């Protein structure tokens, strides 16, 4: 099984905003430059996103998370079940995992 690990600190220590107009480390940019290439690569079976490597005390905004993860379905047209089965979010904050799953499922509706 080929696993791709995306450590958030390789993207940004303070990811913020929905669109590039909100700042350089937006959810849209993360989705397009990091998530999409990994999730659409046929040689990768599992994509693990580690959210905890950002600046100490940093909290993710809902706009970033919804655009990055919900946008996979809503804007990129990926299949909800395929994303849910291939993606694993690692964090010590279980609320983020639940929130991301909700964004992915709601994007399909």
Biotite code that builds the C-alpha atoms (Angstrom):
import biotite.structure as struc

atoms = struc.array([
    struc.Atom([0.000, 0.000, 0.000], chain_id="A", res_id=1, res_name="UNK", atom_name="CA", element="C"),
    struc.Atom([1.414, 3.385, -1.011], chain_id="A", res_id=2, res_name="UNK", atom_name="CA", element="C"),
    struc.Atom([0.701, 6.157, 1.466], chain_id="A", res_id=3, res_name="UNK", atom_name="CA", element="C"),
    struc.Atom([1.288, 9.859, 0.937], chain_id="A", res_id=4, res_name="UNK", atom_name="CA", element="C"),
    struc.Atom([1.709, 11.882, 4.127], chain_id="A", res_id=5, res_name="UNK", atom_name="CA", element="C"),
    struc.Atom([1.014, 15.599, 3.921], chain_id="A", res_id=6, res_name="UNK", atom_name="CA", element="C"),
    struc.Atom([2.453, 17.404, 6.894], chain_id="A", res_id=7, res_name="UNK", atom_name="CA", element="C"),
    struc.Atom([0.672, 20.744, 7.152], chain_id="A", res_id=8, res_name="UNK", atom_name="CA", element="C"),
    struc.Atom([3.870, 22.607, 8.036], chain_id="A", res_id=9, res_name="UNK", atom_name="CA", element="C"),
    struc.Atom([5.144, 21.916, 4.500], chain_id="A", res_id=10, res_name="UNK", atom_name="CA", element="C"),
    struc.Atom([2.255, 24.085, 3.310], chain_id="A", res_id=11, res_name="UNK", atom_name="CA", element="C"),
    struc.Atom([2.068, 26.720, 6.061], chain_id="A", res_id=12, res_name="UNK", atom_name="CA", element="C"),
    struc.Atom([2.489, 27.194, 9.789], chain_id="A", res_id=13, res_name="UNK", atom_name="CA", element="C"),
    struc.Atom([-0.662, 29.367, 9.771], chain_id="A", res_id=14, res_name="UNK", atom_name="CA", element="C"),
    struc.Atom([-3.031, 28.305, 6.963], chain_id="A", res_id=15, res_name="UNK", atom_name="CA", element="C"),
    struc.Atom([-5.796, 30.843, 6.606], chain_id="A", res_id=16, res_name="UNK", atom_name="CA", element="C"),
    struc.Atom([-8.769, 31.812, 4.494], chain_id="A", res_id=17, res_name="UNK", atom_name="CA", element="C"),
    struc.Atom([-10.846, 30.331, 1.752], chain_id="A", res_id=18, res_name="UNK", atom_name="CA", element="C"),
    struc.Atom([-9.391, 31.950, -1.382], chain_id="A", res_id=19, res_name="UNK", atom_name="CA", element="C"),
    struc.Atom([-5.980, 33.314, -2.423], chain_id="A", res_id=20, res_name="UNK", atom_name="CA", element="C"),
    struc.Atom([-7.472, 36.798, -2.059], chain_id="A", res_id=21, res_name="UNK", atom_name="CA", element="C"),
    struc.Atom([-7.678, 36.056, 1.701], chain_id="A", res_id=22, res_name="UNK", atom_name="CA", element="C"),
    struc.Atom([-3.969, 35.301, 1.890], chain_id="A", res_id=23, res_name="UNK", atom_name="CA", element="C"),
    struc.Atom([-1.273, 33.149, 0.323], chain_id="A", res_id=24, res_name="UNK", atom_name="CA", element="C"),
    struc.Atom([-1.989, 30.081, 2.471], chain_id="A", res_id=25, res_name="UNK", atom_name="CA", element="C"),
    struc.Atom([-5.658, 29.596, 1.591], chain_id="A", res_id=26, res_name="UNK", atom_name="CA", element="C"),
    struc.Atom([-7.816, 26.487, 1.587], chain_id="A", res_id=27, res_name="UNK", atom_name="CA", element="C"),
    struc.Atom([-8.154, 26.711, -2.190], chain_id="A", res_id=28, res_name="UNK", atom_name="CA", element="C"),
    struc.Atom([-4.399, 26.693, -2.677], chain_id="A", res_id=29, res_name="UNK", atom_name="CA", element="C"),
    struc.Atom([-3.970, 23.754, -0.278], chain_id="A", res_id=30, res_name="UNK", atom_name="CA", element="C"),
    struc.Atom([-6.675, 21.799, -2.105], chain_id="A", res_id=31, res_name="UNK", atom_name="CA", element="C"),
    struc.Atom([-5.268, 22.474, -5.578], chain_id="A", res_id=32, res_name="UNK", atom_name="CA", element="C"),
    struc.Atom([-1.555, 22.148, -4.839], chain_id="A", res_id=33, res_name="UNK", atom_name="CA", element="C"),
    struc.Atom([-1.517, 19.420, -2.164], chain_id="A", res_id=34, res_name="UNK", atom_name="CA", element="C"),
    struc.Atom([-4.761, 17.455, -1.838], chain_id="A", res_id=35, res_name="UNK", atom_name="CA", element="C"),
    struc.Atom([-5.781, 17.073, -5.481], chain_id="A", res_id=36, res_name="UNK", atom_name="CA", element="C"),
    struc.Atom([-2.431, 15.738, -6.750], chain_id="A", res_id=37, res_name="UNK", atom_name="CA", element="C"),
    struc.Atom([-2.286, 13.201, -3.929], chain_id="A", res_id=38, res_name="UNK", atom_name="CA", element="C"),
    struc.Atom([-5.925, 12.097, -4.078], chain_id="A", res_id=39, res_name="UNK", atom_name="CA", element="C"),
    struc.Atom([-5.978, 11.710, -7.866], chain_id="A", res_id=40, res_name="UNK", atom_name="CA", element="C"),
    struc.Atom([-2.668, 9.843, -8.093], chain_id="A", res_id=41, res_name="UNK", atom_name="CA", element="C"),
    struc.Atom([-3.546, 6.244, -9.009], chain_id="A", res_id=42, res_name="UNK", atom_name="CA", element="C"),
    struc.Atom([-0.308, 5.033, -7.375], chain_id="A", res_id=43, res_name="UNK", atom_name="CA", element="C"),
    struc.Atom([-1.319, 6.372, -3.954], chain_id="A", res_id=44, res_name="UNK", atom_name="CA", element="C"),
    struc.Atom([-3.746, 4.284, -1.898], chain_id="A", res_id=45, res_name="UNK", atom_name="CA", element="C"),
    struc.Atom([-3.996, 6.469, 1.210], chain_id="A", res_id=46, res_name="UNK", atom_name="CA", element="C"),
    struc.Atom([-3.491, 10.195, 1.826], chain_id="A", res_id=47, res_name="UNK", atom_name="CA", element="C"),
    struc.Atom([-2.727, 11.128, 5.422], chain_id="A", res_id=48, res_name="UNK", atom_name="CA", element="C"),
    struc.Atom([-2.986, 14.806, 6.360], chain_id="A", res_id=49, res_name="UNK", atom_name="CA", element="C"),
    struc.Atom([-1.299, 15.752, 9.637], chain_id="A", res_id=50, res_name="UNK", atom_name="CA", element="C"),
    struc.Atom([-2.937, 18.942, 10.903], chain_id="A", res_id=51, res_name="UNK", atom_name="CA", element="C"),
    struc.Atom([-1.010, 19.290, 14.167], chain_id="A", res_id=52, res_name="UNK", atom_name="CA", element="C"),
    struc.Atom([2.309, 20.579, 12.845], chain_id="A", res_id=53, res_name="UNK", atom_name="CA", element="C"),
    struc.Atom([1.184, 24.207, 12.509], chain_id="A", res_id=54, res_name="UNK", atom_name="CA", element="C"),
    struc.Atom([2.208, 26.984, 14.910], chain_id="A", res_id=55, res_name="UNK", atom_name="CA", element="C"),
    struc.Atom([1.616, 26.170, 18.561], chain_id="A", res_id=56, res_name="UNK", atom_name="CA", element="C"),
    struc.Atom([-1.866, 27.289, 19.597], chain_id="A", res_id=57, res_name="UNK", atom_name="CA", element="C"),
    struc.Atom([-3.055, 27.810, 16.016], chain_id="A", res_id=58, res_name="UNK", atom_name="CA", element="C"),
    struc.Atom([-6.713, 27.027, 15.310], chain_id="A", res_id=59, res_name="UNK", atom_name="CA", element="C"),
    struc.Atom([-8.034, 26.232, 11.839], chain_id="A", res_id=60, res_name="UNK", atom_name="CA", element="C"),
    struc.Atom([-10.821, 28.406, 10.509], chain_id="A", res_id=61, res_name="UNK", atom_name="CA", element="C"),
    struc.Atom([-13.917, 26.797, 9.071], chain_id="A", res_id=62, res_name="UNK", atom_name="CA", element="C"),
    struc.Atom([-13.460, 28.685, 5.788], chain_id="A", res_id=63, res_name="UNK", atom_name="CA", element="C"),
    struc.Atom([-10.033, 27.098, 5.262], chain_id="A", res_id=64, res_name="UNK", atom_name="CA", element="C"),
    struc.Atom([-11.232, 23.581, 6.123], chain_id="A", res_id=65, res_name="UNK", atom_name="CA", element="C"),
    struc.Atom([-14.430, 23.776, 4.075], chain_id="A", res_id=66, res_name="UNK", atom_name="CA", element="C"),
    struc.Atom([-12.684, 25.117, 0.987], chain_id="A", res_id=67, res_name="UNK", atom_name="CA", element="C"),
    struc.Atom([-9.800, 22.662, 1.203], chain_id="A", res_id=68, res_name="UNK", atom_name="CA", element="C"),
    struc.Atom([-11.800, 19.521, 1.947], chain_id="A", res_id=69, res_name="UNK", atom_name="CA", element="C"),
    struc.Atom([-15.403, 20.269, 0.951], chain_id="A", res_id=70, res_name="UNK", atom_name="CA", element="C"),
    struc.Atom([-14.055, 21.816, -2.243], chain_id="A", res_id=71, res_name="UNK", atom_name="CA", element="C"),
    struc.Atom([-12.749, 18.400, -3.278], chain_id="A", res_id=72, res_name="UNK", atom_name="CA", element="C"),
    struc.Atom([-16.346, 17.418, -3.958], chain_id="A", res_id=73, res_name="UNK", atom_name="CA", element="C"),
    struc.Atom([-17.992, 20.773, -4.627], chain_id="A", res_id=74, res_name="UNK", atom_name="CA", element="C"),
    struc.Atom([-15.378, 22.258, -6.954], chain_id="A", res_id=75, res_name="UNK", atom_name="CA", element="C"),
    struc.Atom([-13.171, 19.384, -8.118], chain_id="A", res_id=76, res_name="UNK", atom_name="CA", element="C"),
    struc.Atom([-15.961, 16.839, -8.629], chain_id="A", res_id=77, res_name="UNK", atom_name="CA", element="C"),
    struc.Atom([-14.330, 13.992, -6.729], chain_id="A", res_id=78, res_name="UNK", atom_name="CA", element="C"),
    struc.Atom([-16.541, 11.191, -5.444], chain_id="A", res_id=79, res_name="UNK", atom_name="CA", element="C"),
    struc.Atom([-17.481, 11.563, -1.769], chain_id="A", res_id=80, res_name="UNK", atom_name="CA", element="C"),
    struc.Atom([-16.950, 7.919, -0.848], chain_id="A", res_id=81, res_name="UNK", atom_name="CA", element="C"),
    struc.Atom([-13.659, 7.749, -2.734], chain_id="A", res_id=82, res_name="UNK", atom_name="CA", element="C"),
    struc.Atom([-12.362, 10.765, -0.819], chain_id="A", res_id=83, res_name="UNK", atom_name="CA", element="C"),
    struc.Atom([-13.580, 9.452, 2.537], chain_id="A", res_id=84, res_name="UNK", atom_name="CA", element="C"),
    struc.Atom([-11.972, 6.052, 1.949], chain_id="A", res_id=85, res_name="UNK", atom_name="CA", element="C"),
    struc.Atom([-8.634, 7.413, 0.670], chain_id="A", res_id=86, res_name="UNK", atom_name="CA", element="C"),
    struc.Atom([-8.219, 10.364, 3.046], chain_id="A", res_id=87, res_name="UNK", atom_name="CA", element="C"),
    struc.Atom([-7.149, 10.136, 6.675], chain_id="A", res_id=88, res_name="UNK", atom_name="CA", element="C"),
    struc.Atom([-6.879, 13.259, 8.816], chain_id="A", res_id=89, res_name="UNK", atom_name="CA", element="C"),
    struc.Atom([-4.537, 12.963, 11.782], chain_id="A", res_id=90, res_name="UNK", atom_name="CA", element="C"),
    struc.Atom([-4.889, 15.394, 14.664], chain_id="A", res_id=91, res_name="UNK", atom_name="CA", element="C"),
    struc.Atom([-5.195, 15.343, 18.430], chain_id="A", res_id=92, res_name="UNK", atom_name="CA", element="C"),
    struc.Atom([-8.358, 17.441, 18.029], chain_id="A", res_id=93, res_name="UNK", atom_name="CA", element="C"),
    struc.Atom([-11.158, 15.074, 17.022], chain_id="A", res_id=94, res_name="UNK", atom_name="CA", element="C"),
    struc.Atom([-13.470, 18.013, 16.300], chain_id="A", res_id=95, res_name="UNK", atom_name="CA", element="C"),
    struc.Atom([-11.429, 18.798, 13.184], chain_id="A", res_id=96, res_name="UNK", atom_name="CA", element="C"),
    struc.Atom([-11.844, 15.247, 11.890], chain_id="A", res_id=97, res_name="UNK", atom_name="CA", element="C"),
    struc.Atom([-15.626, 15.418, 12.385], chain_id="A", res_id=98, res_name="UNK", atom_name="CA", element="C"),
    struc.Atom([-15.832, 18.895, 10.865], chain_id="A", res_id=99, res_name="UNK", atom_name="CA", element="C"),
    struc.Atom([-13.888, 17.864, 7.758], chain_id="A", res_id=100, res_name="UNK", atom_name="CA", element="C"),
    struc.Atom([-16.042, 14.769, 7.287], chain_id="A", res_id=101, res_name="UNK", atom_name="CA", element="C"),
    struc.Atom([-19.182, 16.923, 7.505], chain_id="A", res_id=102, res_name="UNK", atom_name="CA", element="C"),
    struc.Atom([-17.803, 19.358, 4.912], chain_id="A", res_id=103, res_name="UNK", atom_name="CA", element="C"),
    struc.Atom([-17.022, 16.505, 2.528], chain_id="A", res_id=104, res_name="UNK", atom_name="CA", element="C"),
    struc.Atom([-20.475, 14.929, 2.957], chain_id="A", res_id=105, res_name="UNK", atom_name="CA", element="C"),
    struc.Atom([-22.396, 18.218, 2.743], chain_id="A", res_id=106, res_name="UNK", atom_name="CA", element="C"),
    struc.Atom([-20.547, 19.276, -0.417], chain_id="A", res_id=107, res_name="UNK", atom_name="CA", element="C"),
    struc.Atom([-22.261, 16.477, -2.315], chain_id="A", res_id=108, res_name="UNK", atom_name="CA", element="C"),
    struc.Atom([-25.780, 17.633, -1.438], chain_id="A", res_id=109, res_name="UNK", atom_name="CA", element="C"),
])
